Amino acid sequence: MSSSDLRPWFEALTARLEKNDHTGAIEFLVERSAELLAVPGGPQALVAFLAEAKAHQAPRDPWTLLGAADLEALCEWSSETAETPLHHALGAFCRLELDRTLETGACSVCLHPAGPEAESAHRLARGCHHVAAGRFVEAVAELDALFEDPSVEAPLLRVVAGIVGARAVLRMGDAHEGRRRFAALRSLTSPGSGLCSLVEVHELRAMLSGGDELEQVRTRAEQLASGEQAAHVRTLARRLRAFADVLLGHPPSRASFEAGAEAHLDGAEVAVLAGHTVAVAPLLAVASSCARDGRHYLEARARILAGIASFAEGTAAARRRAEKELALARRLCDDRGYQHLAARCDLVEALAADRSRDPTAHERRLESVLETSTTVTILERLAEAALHRRPLDQLHAGDRQLLDLLGFASLPAFTVDDGTGARLVGSLDLERWQGRADLVVDLDRGELVARNKVVRGQARIVALLAHLVGAGARAVEADELFRGVWNARTYAPLRHRNAVYLAIARTRRILSPLLGEAPIVRHPNGWRLRDDLYAIVVRAMAPLPTATARSSGT
């Protein structure tokens, strides 16, 4: 191997070292070492590379490491010396970012402030402890105050406070506010720096949580995962790409979900969205571990995933286990104020419940999810689909797969047309529509309901009124009525006009006593319903196919 062959390798290594990405440099050497050692001159080149890495590793300035997002090196720096407030605060941030155990209570450093000049570091550390414990409201209050404090001299410290605060907002379920915060933070970081890339990858996570611009998220995550980014940024980007792949309906990539509770749960969620069976035991182990560490938010999330995975097994014992885990998660959410996760518990229980006994009660339970949830996320999309307020073909592929995994079967669905176009509704919504209408035309039952009075045995009148309701404010001529109501191909005025007139006269005679006056009025261009009469046409729909049925072509 000539020196010219080694130059691209050396340049790639140097690019990482110049960004103070020491972890990335070591990864590069490990990935290439086998090839280097296998060729003449390779060992010498490897020694030279290691010497170069060691030479660049001398600076231990925390702000340089932070700007490069070299969090592994920053974490080492924070633990090398006695814990000053700054060491402690930046170390807490790194452990939180790297998904490592962090104290959830008041630690000794935070309990003994070192003076006014160290107060900003203490506030950052306290915010990190709050996030680790799942005290998100307290975390946002502490970190927002630090971010907005003009007396803080270190700009990067304010950016770090903004990152942790925005992540707390995301965990509270507000994806759009989290995205807004990360977008604002990007303008405060140097373009192309590691810290800028770290903020961007979190912004992509917020977009993914809100279901926004998924193709763009996937493309950019792919670029960050394979680019010259800090190691932590590449790790997060790989996980985001896996999420986006599944939500877009692509086969899940075999992304490496590194050790750590949060990373494990990310991997489990990707598998669930892909419709794969997920082992329950590891999720319960994560829940127990997080409970011991006081990481209650991750514990609740793990128990919800364990419940979903148990429901998917389909056995009576697994269902009991699922109900137990969801009950534990719900209690934890209620105690800790995790409203977003509490709504997720309700949604999973409602979708997996037996719908055959009381569909109306089941719909009311799903409606409660929409009432208690405060953000537009997968919860709203799934509940709206189950209530027939959102067509399944408008859902992300991952949403449909989750419905299938929970054994979702469609609730009773109907179309309602009031002259402005047919729309799909559930049985509860149908009751509301019927309650507002003066006249209900039920095509399936072949009956009319005029101000709570039922008229049966008038199939021709039912068809006639359905046609007039569908026309809205437009007047319908005799030939159109005859073709539509009598299902005729041709219309001969001398033979067929009288049938139309007789049907309209019969309709007026039957409904006028119930509605107070004739429902149909004559216009120069035909007939139409009178303006003050609110009428709807109702028809039952066949159950919508699930994602599995559609993908198999059944």
C-alpha positions in Angstrom: 0.0 0.0 0.0 1.6 3.3 -1.1 1.6 6.6 0.8 -0.9 7.9 -1.7 -3.2 5.0 -0.8 -3.0 5.9 2.9 -3.7 9.6 2.3 -7.6 9.3 2.2 -7.5 7.3 5.4 -5.2 9.8 7.1 -7.5 12.7 6.0 -10.6 11.0 7.3 -8.9 10.4 10.7 -7.6 14.0 10.8 -11.1 15.3 10.0 -12.4 13.6 13.1 -9.5 14.7 15.3 -9.9 18.3 14.2 -13.5 18.2 15.5 -12.2 16.7 18.8 -14.2 13.6 18.0 -11.8 11.2 19.7 -14.4 8.5 20.0 -15.1 8.7 16.3 -11.3 8.5 15.5 -11.0 5.4 17.6 -14.0 3.8 15.9 -12.4 4.6 12.5 -9.2 2.9 13.5 -11.0 -0.2 14.8 -13.0 -0.4 11.6 -10.0 -0.2 9.4 -7.3 -1.9 11.5 -7.8 -5.4 10.0 -7.3 -4.0 6.5 -4.3 -2.0 7.5 -2.6 -4.9 9.2 -3.1 -7.1 6.2 -1.0 -5.1 3.8 2.7 -4.2 3.7 3.3 -1.1 5.6 0.0 -1.3 7.3 1.2 -1.8 10.9 3.5 1.2 10.6 0.6 3.3 9.3 -1.5 2.2 12.2 1.2 3.2 14.6 1.4 6.6 12.9 -2.3 7.1 13.1 -2.4 6.2 16.8 0.4 8.7 17.5 -1.6 11.4 15.6 -4.7 10.6 17.7 -2.7 10.8 20.9 -1.2 14.1 19.9 -4.6 15.6 19.2 -6.1 14.2 22.5 -4.1 16.5 24.7 -6.6 19.4 24.9 -9.2 18.7 27.6 -11.1 22.0 27.3 -14.7 21.2 28.2 -16.1 23.9 25.9 -14.2 22.5 22.9 -15.3 19.0 23.6 -18.9 20.2 24.0 -18.8 22.2 20.8 -17.6 19.0 19.0 -20.3 16.9 20.7 -17.6 14.5 21.8 -19.6 13.4 24.8 -17.6 10.4 25.6 -14.5 12.5 26.1 -16.5 15.1 27.9 -17.9 12.5 30.3 -14.3 11.3 31.0 -13.2 14.8 31.6 -16.0 15.4 34.1 -15.0 12.4 36.1 -11.2 12.9 36.1 -11.0 15.6 38.7 -12.8 16.5 41.9 -16.4 17.4 41.1 -16.6 21.1 40.7 -20.1 22.5 39.9 -19.1 22.7 36.2 -17.7 19.2 36.1 -20.8 17.9 37.8 -23.3 19.8 35.5 -21.6 18.8 32.2 -21.2 15.2 33.4 -24.9 15.1 34.3 -25.8 16.3 30.8 -23.5 13.7 29.2 -24.9 10.8 31.2 -28.4 11.9 30.4 -27.6 12.2 26.7 -25.7 8.9 26.6 -28.5 7.0 28.3 -26.6 6.2 31.5 -27.7 6.1 35.1 -28.0 9.5 36.7 -29.0 10.3 40.2 -32.7 11.2 40.3 -32.7 12.8 43.8 -30.8 15.7 45.3 -27.1 14.9 45.0 -24.4 16.1 47.4 -23.0 18.6 44.9 -26.3 20.2 44.2 -27.2 20.4 47.9 -24.0 22.4 48.7 -23.8 25.4 46.3 -20.2 26.6 45.9 -21.2 30.3 45.5 -23.0 32.7 43.2 -20.6 32.2 40.3 -21.4 28.4 40.3 -25.2 28.9 40.4 -25.8 28.5 36.7 -24.0 25.1 36.8 -26.1 24.0 39.7 -29.3 24.9 37.9 -28.2 22.9 34.9 -27.4 19.9 37.0 -30.7 20.1 38.9 -32.5 20.3 35.6 -30.8 17.1 34.4 -31.6 15.3 37.7 -35.3 16.3 37.2 -35.4 14.9 33.7 -33.7 11.6 34.8 -36.4 11.3 37.5 -39.2 12.2 35.1 -40.0 15.5 36.9 -40.5 17.3 33.6 -42.5 20.3 34.8 -39.8 21.1 37.3 -37.1 20.5 34.8 -38.6 22.8 32.2 -39.1 25.6 34.8 -35.5 25.3 36.0 -33.9 25.1 32.6 -36.0 27.8 30.9 -35.0 30.2 33.6 -31.3 29.3 33.0 -31.7 29.6 29.2 -33.3 33.0 29.5 -30.9 34.4 32.1 -28.8 37.2 30.5 -26.3 37.0 33.3 -25.0 33.6 32.3 -21.6 34.3 30.6 -21.1 30.9 29.0 -23.3 30.8 25.8 -22.8 27.0 25.4 -24.1 26.5 28.9 -27.4 28.2 27.9 -27.5 26.0 24.7 -27.1 22.8 26.9 -29.9 24.0 29.1 -32.1 24.6 26.1 -31.3 21.0 24.8 -32.2 19.4 28.0 -35.3 21.5 28.4 -36.5 20.8 24.9 -36.0 17.0 25.5 -38.2 17.3 28.6 -40.9 19.0 26.5 -40.7 16.1 24.1 -41.1 13.6 26.9 -44.2 15.5 28.0 -45.7 14.6 24.6 -45.6 18.0 22.9 -43.7 17.2 19.7 -44.4 20.5 17.9 -43.2 22.7 20.8 -40.1 20.5 21.1 -39.4 20.9 17.4 -39.8 24.7 17.7 -37.3 24.8 20.6 -34.7 22.8 18.8 -35.1 24.9 15.6 -34.4 28.0 17.7 -31.4 26.4 19.4 -29.8 25.6 16.0 -29.5 29.3 15.3 -27.4 29.6 18.5 -24.8 27.0 17.5 -22.0 27.2 15.0 -23.1 25.7 11.6 -21.3 22.4 11.0 -20.2 21.9 14.6 -20.9 18.8 16.5 -23.2 20.6 18.9 -25.2 21.9 15.9 -25.6 18.4 14.6 -26.7 17.1 18.0 -29.4 19.8 18.2 -30.5 18.9 14.6 -30.8 15.2 15.3 -33.0 16.0 18.3 -35.1 18.2 16.1 -35.5 15.3 13.7 -36.7 13.2 16.6 -39.3 15.8 17.4 -40.5 15.8 13.8 -40.7 12.0 13.9 -42.7 12.1 17.1 -45.2 14.5 15.5 -45.4 12.5 12.3 -44.1 15.4 10.3 -42.2 15.2 7.0 -41.1 11.6 7.5 -39.3 11.3 4.2 -37.3 14.3 5.0 -36.5 13.0 8.4 -35.4 9.6 7.0 -33.2 11.3 4.3 -31.4 13.6 6.7 -31.0 10.9 9.4 -29.3 8.7 6.8 -26.9 11.6 6.0 -26.1 12.2 9.6 -25.7 8.4 10.3 -23.1 8.0 7.6 -21.4 11.4 7.7 -18.4 12.7 9.6 -20.5 13.4 12.7 -19.7 12.8 16.3 -20.2 9.2 17.5 -23.3 10.1 19.6 -24.9 11.9 16.7 -24.4 9.0 14.4 -25.9 6.6 17.0 -29.0 8.7 17.4 -29.3 9.2 13.6 -29.3 5.4 13.1 -32.1 5.0 15.6 -34.1 7.7 13.9 -33.6 6.2 10.5 -35.0 2.9 11.8 -38.0 4.6 13.2 -38.7 6.5 10.0 -38.3 3.4 7.9 -41.0 1.6 9.9 -43.4 4.5 9.9 -43.1 4.8 6.2 -43.8 1.1 5.7 -40.3 0.1 4.7 -38.8 -3.1 6.2 -37.0 -2.3 9.4 -33.3 -1.9 9.1 -31.0 -3.9 11.4 -29.9 -0.8 13.3 -27.7 -1.5 16.3 -29.6 -0.4 19.4 -26.7 0.1 21.8 -26.9 -0.7 25.5 -29.0 1.5 27.6 -32.6 1.5 28.8 -33.8 4.2 26.4 -32.0 2.7 23.4 -33.6 -0.7 24.2 -37.1 0.8 24.4 -36.5 2.6 21.1 -35.6 -0.7 19.5 -38.7 -2.4 21.0 -40.9 0.3 19.6 -39.5 -0.1 16.2 -40.1 -3.8 16.3 -43.7 -3.3 17.5 -44.4 -0.8 14.8 -43.0 -3.3 12.3 -45.6 -5.9 13.5 -42.9 -8.1 14.9 -43.3 -10.2 18.1 -41.4 -8.6 20.9 -40.0 -10.6 23.9 -41.7 -9.5 27.1 -39.1 -10.6 29.6 -36.4 -8.1 28.6 -38.9 -5.3 28.7 -39.9 -6.3 32.2 -36.2 -6.4 33.2 -35.8 -2.8 31.9 -38.8 -1.8 33.8 -37.4 -3.3 37.1 -34.0 -1.7 36.5 -35.5 1.7 35.9 -37.7 1.4 39.0 -34.6 0.7 41.1 -32.8 3.7 39.6 -35.8 6.0 40.0 -36.1 6.5 36.2 -39.9 6.4 36.4 -40.7 7.7 33.0 -38.7 5.0 31.3 -40.2 2.4 33.7 -43.7 3.5 32.6 -42.7 3.4 28.9 -41.2 -0.1 29.4 -44.4 -1.4 31.1 -46.6 0.0 28.3 -44.5 -1.8 25.7 -44.6 -5.0 27.8 -48.4 -4.7 27.8 -48.5 -4.3 24.0 -46.2 -7.2 23.5 -48.3 -9.4 25.8 -51.6 -8.5 24.1 -50.0 -9.5 20.8 -49.4 -13.1 22.2 -53.2 -13.6 22.2 -53.4 -16.0 25.1 -55.5 -15.5 28.2 -52.5 -15.6 30.5 -50.7 -13.0 28.3 -53.8 -10.8 28.4 -53.8 -10.9 32.2 -50.1 -10.0 32.2 -50.8 -7.1 29.8 -53.6 -5.7 31.9 -51.4 -5.9 35.0 -48.5 -4.1 33.3 -50.7 -1.4 31.9 -52.4 -0.9 35.3 -48.9 -0.5 36.9 -47.9 2.0 34.2 -51.1 3.9 34.5 -50.7 4.2 38.3 -47.2 5.4 37.8 -48.3 8.0 35.2 -51.0 9.3 37.5 -48.6 9.6 40.4 -45.9 11.3 38.3 -48.1 13.4 36.0 -47.2 11.7 32.8 -50.4 12.6 31.0 -49.1 11.7 27.6 -48.2 8.1 28.6 -51.4 7.8 30.6 -53.4 8.5 27.5 -51.3 5.8 25.7 -52.3 3.3 28.4 -55.9 4.2 27.8 -55.5 3.8 24.1 -53.8 0.4 24.2 -56.4 -0.9 26.6 -59.3 0.4 24.6 -58.0 -0.9 21.2 -57.3 -4.3 22.7 -60.6 -4.6 24.6 -63.5 -6.8 23.6 -65.6 -4.7 21.2 -68.3 -7.3 20.6 -70.2 -6.8 23.9 -70.8 -3.1 23.9 -69.4 -1.2 20.9 -70.9 2.1 22.1 -69.2 1.9 25.5 -66.0 1.0 23.7 -66.3 4.1 21.4 -66.8 6.3 24.5 -63.6 5.0 25.9 -61.7 5.8 22.8 -63.3 9.3 22.8 -61.9 9.8 26.3 -58.4 9.3 24.9 -59.0 12.2 22.5 -60.3 14.4 25.3 -57.4 13.7 27.6 -54.6 13.9 25.1 -53.2 17.3 24.5 -51.0 16.8 21.4 -51.4 15.6 17.8 -49.5 12.3 17.9 -50.0 8.6 17.2 -52.7 8.6 19.9 -55.0 10.9 18.1 -54.4 9.2 14.7 -55.2 5.8 16.1 -58.2 6.8 18.1 -59.6 8.8 15.2 -59.1 5.8 12.9 -60.9 3.5 15.4 -63.8 6.0 15.6 -63.9 6.3 11.8 -63.0 9.9 11.8 -59.8 9.3 9.9 -59.5 6.7 7.0 -57.0 4.0 7.5 -55.3 4.9 4.2 -54.4 8.2 5.7 -52.4 6.6 8.6 -48.7 6.0 8.6 -47.9 2.4 7.9 -46.6 2.0 11.4 -49.9 3.2 12.9 -51.8 0.5 10.9 -49.3 -2.2 12.0 -49.8 -1.3 15.6 -53.6 -1.6 15.1 -53.0 -5.0 13.7 -50.7 -6.0 16.5 -53.4 -5.2 19.1 -55.9 -7.3 17.2 -57.9 -4.3 16.2 -61.3 -5.0 14.5 -63.3 -2.1 13.1 -66.1 -0.7 15.1 -69.5 -0.2 13.4 -69.1 2.4 10.7 -71.6 4.4 8.6 -71.6 7.0 5.9 -73.7 10.1 6.5 -74.6 12.5 3.7 -76.4 15.8 4.3 -76.0 17.1 0.8 -72.4 18.3 1.3 -70.8 14.9 0.6 -70.6 11.6 2.4 -68.4 11.1 5.4 -67.4 8.1 7.5 -68.6 8.1 11.1 -68.8 5.7 14.0 -72.0 4.8 15.9 -71.6 7.5 18.5 -71.1 10.2 15.8 -74.1 8.7 14.0 -76.3 9.3 17.1 -75.3 12.9 17.1 -76.0 13.4 13.4 -79.4 11.7 13.8 -80.2 13.9 16.8 -79.7 17.1 14.8 -81.6 15.9 11.7 -85.3 16.7 11.0 -85.4 13.7 8.6 -83.2 10.6 8.6 -83.2 8.4 5.4 -81.8 5.0 6.4 -81.0 3.1 3.2 -80.1 -0.2 4.9 -83.2 -0.5 6.9 -85.3 1.0 4.2 -87.0 3.4 6.6 -87.5 7.1 7.4 -87.3 8.9 10.7 -89.2 12.2 10.6 -88.8 14.0 14.0 -88.6 10.7 15.9 -91.5 9.2 14.0 -90.6 6.0 12.0 -92.0 5.3 8.6 -91.5 1.8 7.1 -92.5 0.0 4.0 -91.8 2.9 1.6 -88.8 1.7 -0.4 -89.5 4.0 -3.4 -89.9 7.1 -1.1 -86.7 6.2 0.7 -84.8 6.0 -2.6 -86.4 9.3 -3.8 -85.5 11.2 -0.7 -81.9 9.8 -0.7 -81.5 11.1 -4.2 -82.8 14.6 -3.3 -80.7 14.8 -0.1 -77.6 13.9 -2.1 -78.3 16.7 -4.6 -78.1 19.3 -1.8 -79.4 22.7 -2.9 -79.6 21.7 -6.6 -83.0 21.1 -8.2 -83.4 17.7 -9.8 -85.3 17.2 -13.0 -87.8 14.4 -13.6 -85.5 12.4 -16.0 -82.6 12.3 -13.4 -85.0 11.2 -10.6 -86.4 8.5 -12.8 -83.1 7.1 -13.8 -81.7 7.3 -10.3 -84.7 6.1 -8.3 -86.1 3.5 -10.7 -82.6 2.4 -11.9 -83.7 2.9 -15.5 -81.4 3.4 -18.5 -83.8 5.5 -20.5 -86.5 8.1 -19.7 -89.6 8.6 -21.9 -91.5 11.7 -20.6 -94.9 10.5 -21.8 -94.6 7.1 -20.1 -92.4 7.9 -17.0 -93.1 11.4 -15.9 -96.4 10.4 -14.2 -94.5 7.8 -12.0 -92.2 10.6 -10.7 -95.2 12.9 -10.0 -97.1 10.2 -8.1 -94.0 9.3 -6.0 -93.5 12.9 -5.0 -97.2 13.4 -4.2 -97.1 10.3 -2.0 -94.0 11.5 -0.2 -95.6 14.8 0.6 -98.8 13.1 1.8 -97.0 10.8 4.2 -94.4 13.2 5.6 -96.3 16.5 5.7 -98.2 15.6 8.9 -94.9 14.5 10.6 -92.8 17.5 9.5 -95.5 20.2 9.6 -95.4 20.9 5.9 -94.4 19.2 2.6 -90.7 18.3 2.5 -90.3 18.7 -1.3 -90.8 22.0 -3.2 -91.1 22.6 -6.9 -88.6 24.7 -8.8 -88.5 25.6 -12.5 -85.6 23.1 -13.0 -87.2 20.3 -11.0 -87.6 19.4 -7.3 -85.6 19.8 -4.2 -85.9 19.6 -0.4 -87.1 22.8 1.2 -84.4 25.1 2.6 -85.3 24.8 6.3 -85.4 21.0 6.4 -82.2 19.3 7.6 -82.1 15.8 6.2 -79.4 13.1 6.2 -78.9 9.8 4.4 -77.3 7.0 6.4 -75.8 3.7 5.1 -73.8 1.1 7.0 -70.3 0.3 5.8 -68.5 -3.0 5.7 -65.6 -3.2 8.2 -62.4 -1.6 6.9 -59.6 -4.0 6.1 -56.6 -4.1 8.4 -53.1 -3.4 7.3 -52.3 -7.1 7.2 -55.3 -7.9 5.0 -54.4 -5.2 2.6 -50.7 -6.1 2.3 -51.6 -9.8 1.6 -54.1 -8.8 -1.1 -57.1 -10.2 0.6 
